[in-house]
Amino acid sequence: MFKPLEFKVEDRNPRSTWVYVTIHEGRNRVIRRFFEELGHPVARLIRVGIGEIGLGDLKEGEYRHLKKWEIKKLGQY
């Protein structure tokens, strides 16, 4: 059963719709399967964060070192 914590339509045009979805647990392809069942296949997914840790302005292939509080938060999951 898929139940998003947050769901918001960000943009819409005749060919596509951009939505912001927050989930608690990301099982294998859960978002893709959910939208496909509704008749809306997913063309692109962009992860913007994990837990309370946002990616910010990081570009594809870039990285940064985690702060101590971020490491501590990840240990709680």
Residue pairs with C-beta under 8 A, 6 or more apart in sequence:
2 23
2 30
2 31
2 33
2 34
4 21
4 22
4 23
5 22
5 23
5 24
6 20
6 21
6 22
7 19
7 20
7 21
7 22
8 19
8 20
9 17
9 18
9 19
10 18
10 19
10 20
11 17
11 18
12 18
16 43
17 40
21 31
23 30
23 31
31 42
31 45
32 41
32 42
32 45
35 41
35 42
36 42
47 55
48 54
48 55
49 55
50 74
51 73
51 74
51 77
52 70
52 73
53 66
53 70
53 73
53 74
58 64
66 74
